[in-house]
Amino acid sequence: MKKFYLLLIVSVCLSSFCMAQQSRYIQRVTYIATDAGDTAMLVIMRPVYCFPRRVFKSTKEKEYYWRNVRDVKKVLPYAKLVHNALIETYEYIQTLPEDERNKHLKRMEKELFEEYKPELKNFTYTQAKLLIRLIDRECNQSSYQLIKAFLGGFRATFWQTFGAMFGVSLRKEWEPEGSDKILEEIVVLVENGQL
């Protein structure tokens, strides 16, 4: 009898440990009643992406990869935040008349600068460039096009010129099959909690 209780306790502990480990892959659990009156559990899993095992040719390449992983983990939440703010702002300004629209955009720009400037000032040069590229990935438009749509062509050109002085192009687009292939892999793995 003692063995039975010990086995029961161990199995409960192991099953709860396994469920805790797999919970990041489980999207939703539902129960379905069959025609015979039985219930079955339906577990909908998140997609799991498999990429070929990365083999580094040198330590420099390995350091570059893991530096990009660190930078993507730091910058990706800000790119998603920009995407959500743009959707929310776009939906809201559609309901406003033209004169109030411009006032709202100026107020939003001022508030965003005040809120995020201290955090963004701590970004490195490569993290800032990565943020511009990830904004393009999230919004499917280059940063230049977004600024031009919301703030006008003059200000978009100003920020493009300002960025060009530091070697950053706001017009550069995300190329998941080209120059951004490694970054795309890192972003997908980070988004799914696999990295």
C-alpha positions, -999 to +999 in steps of 0.1 A: +000+000+000+029+024+008+043+017-027+010+026-042+009+060-024+045+067-032+039+059-069+008+081-069+026+110-053+055+107-077+033+105-108+013+136-097+045+155-091+059+145-124+028+152-144+025+187-129+062+193-137+057+181-173+026+203-177+045+233-164+073+226-188+050+222-218+026+251-210+045+276-232+038+253-262+001+248-254-021+275-268-056+263-257-071+232-241-108+224-247-129+194-239-151+178-265-182+156-258-184+126-282-217+111-295-213+082-270-212+107-241-175+104-235-153+135-231-120+139-249-094+166-243-083+186-273-050+204-270-042+230-296-005+235-297+014+266-309+035+261-340+070+249-334+095+261-359+125+240-368+156+255-384+187+236-393+213+234-365+235+264-366+272+255-371+295+284-365+327+286-385+345+308-360+341+322-325+336+356-341+305+343-360+292+327-329+296+360-309+278+379-338+249+354-337+244+356-299+248+394-299+220+395-324+199+373-302+205+396-273+197+427-294+165+411-308+153+402-273+158+438-262+145+456-293+116+434-305+091+445-277+096+481-288+089+473-325+057+455-314+048+485-293+053+508-323+031+486-344+003+486-318+006+523-313+004+529-350-028+508-354-044+525-324-034+560-336-045+553-372-079+541-361-084+571-338-073+598-362-097+585-388-126+597-366-111+632-361-115+663-384-083+675-402-073+703-377-077+681-346-059+653-364-027+673-367-030+685-330-034+649-319-004+637-339+018+664-325+006+656-290+012+619-295+047+626-309+055+647-278+042+621-254+061+592-271+093+612-271+089+620-234+080+584-225+105+564-245+135+588-252+153+578-219+150+541-228+159+545-264+190+567-256+205+536-239+203+516-272+235+509-290+240+519-326+233+484-339+202+481-317+189+514-331+194+501-366+178+468-357+148+486-343+143+505-376+144+472-395+121+454-370+096+482-373+095+476-410+090+438-403+061+444-379+044+472-399+051+460-434+062+496-442+096+513-439+100+538-412+103+565-438+069+556-452+053+556-417+067+590-408+056+604-441+021+591-437+017+604-402+039+635-400+044+646-436+070+644-463+092+673-449+096+657-415+102+623-430+130+637-452+144+655-422+146+622-402+160+603-432+187+629-436+194+629-399+197+591-399+219+591-431+244+613-412+249+583-389+247+556-416+211+546-409+185+545-437+149+547-428+140+535-463+157+501-459+131+473-460+131+440-443+144+412-464+136+378-447+151+358-476+180+381-482+202+401-459+179+396-429+176+358-431+195+351-398+176+379-380+143+365-393+152+331-378+161+347-345+129+368-344+107+338-351+124+317-324+123+346-299+086+352-306+078+315-300+098+312-269+122+287-284+153+309-279 
